Amino acid sequence: MARSQSRTGFGKRFPARDSAVSRTLAANVRRLRKERRWTQDDLAARTQVEQMTISLIENSRANPTLKVLESIAKALDVAFVELFATPARLRRPKDK
């Protein structure tokens, strides 16, 4: 029988980080990984970290070290700062 996240204490051990930086990092890692059609396992193998670490990063539940972030950037073949780049927002023209 599978235990729910609340019963296992997962949310307490890995709380969601509610900061713009964490959400941007999570979205960028997920987007860049999916653009390459990689699974989390694929990225984990290329970075030599656990798949769970990739999952936690992509779900804003990790506080990764610089070493891990450098490995991810290198594996994804992007500049380190690209992991934190906020995408340009589409702006609607104002009605006059």
C-alpha positions as CSV (number, residue, x, y, z in Angstrom):
1,M,0.0,0.0,0.0
2,A,1.5,3.4,-1.0
3,R,1.8,5.9,1.7
4,S,0.7,9.5,1.0
5,Q,3.2,12.3,1.1
6,S,1.6,13.7,4.2
7,R,1.9,10.4,6.1
8,T,5.5,9.9,5.1
9,G,6.6,13.4,6.1
10,F,7.9,14.1,2.6
11,G,6.6,17.7,2.7
12,K,8.3,18.4,6.0
13,R,11.6,16.9,4.8
14,F,11.5,18.6,1.5
15,P,9.3,21.7,1.8
16,A,8.4,23.6,-1.4
17,R,10.5,26.7,-1.7
18,D,8.3,29.6,-2.5
19,S,10.8,32.1,-4.0
20,A,11.0,33.4,-7.5
21,V,14.5,32.1,-7.8
22,S,13.6,28.6,-6.9
23,R,10.6,28.6,-9.2
24,T,12.6,30.0,-12.1
25,L,15.4,27.5,-11.5
26,A,12.9,24.6,-11.4
27,A,11.1,25.7,-14.6
28,N,14.4,26.3,-16.5
29,V,15.9,22.9,-15.6
30,R,12.7,21.1,-16.5
31,R,12.3,23.1,-19.8
32,L,15.9,22.6,-20.8
33,R,15.8,18.9,-20.0
34,K,12.6,18.4,-21.9
35,E,13.9,20.4,-24.9
36,R,16.6,17.7,-25.1
37,R,14.0,14.9,-24.7
38,W,15.8,13.7,-21.7
39,T,14.3,12.0,-18.7
40,Q,15.3,13.0,-15.2
41,D,17.3,9.8,-15.1
42,D,19.2,10.9,-18.3
43,L,20.1,14.3,-16.7
44,A,21.0,12.6,-13.4
45,A,23.4,10.2,-15.2
46,R,25.0,13.1,-17.1
47,T,25.5,15.1,-13.9
48,Q,26.4,12.2,-11.6
49,V,23.7,13.1,-9.1
50,E,20.7,11.1,-8.0
51,Q,17.5,11.2,-10.0
52,M,15.7,12.3,-6.8
53,T,17.9,15.4,-6.7
54,I,16.8,16.4,-10.2
55,S,13.2,15.8,-9.2
56,L,13.6,17.9,-6.1
57,I,15.2,20.7,-8.1
58,E,12.5,20.6,-10.7
59,N,9.8,20.8,-8.0
60,S,11.4,23.7,-6.1
61,R,12.1,21.4,-3.1
62,A,15.9,21.5,-3.2
63,N,18.6,23.9,-2.3
64,P,21.3,22.6,-4.7
65,T,25.0,23.3,-4.2
66,L,26.9,25.4,-6.7
67,K,28.7,22.2,-7.7
68,V,25.4,20.5,-8.6
69,L,24.2,23.6,-10.5
70,E,27.5,23.8,-12.4
71,S,27.1,20.1,-13.4
72,I,23.5,20.7,-14.6
73,A,24.5,23.7,-16.6
74,K,27.4,21.8,-18.2
75,A,25.3,18.7,-19.0
76,L,22.6,20.9,-20.6
77,D,25.3,22.9,-22.4
78,V,24.1,26.3,-21.2
79,A,25.7,29.1,-19.3
80,F,25.3,28.9,-15.5
81,V,23.3,32.1,-15.4
82,E,20.8,30.7,-18.0
83,L,19.5,28.4,-15.2
84,F,18.3,31.5,-13.4
85,A,17.2,33.6,-16.4
86,T,13.6,34.8,-16.2
87,P,11.8,34.4,-19.5
88,A,10.6,37.5,-21.2
89,R,7.0,38.0,-20.5
90,L,4.6,38.5,-23.3
91,R,3.0,41.9,-23.0
92,R,-0.4,42.8,-24.4
93,P,-0.7,46.1,-26.1
94,K,-2.7,48.6,-24.0
95,D,-6.1,49.6,-25.4
96,K,-6.3,53.3,-26.1
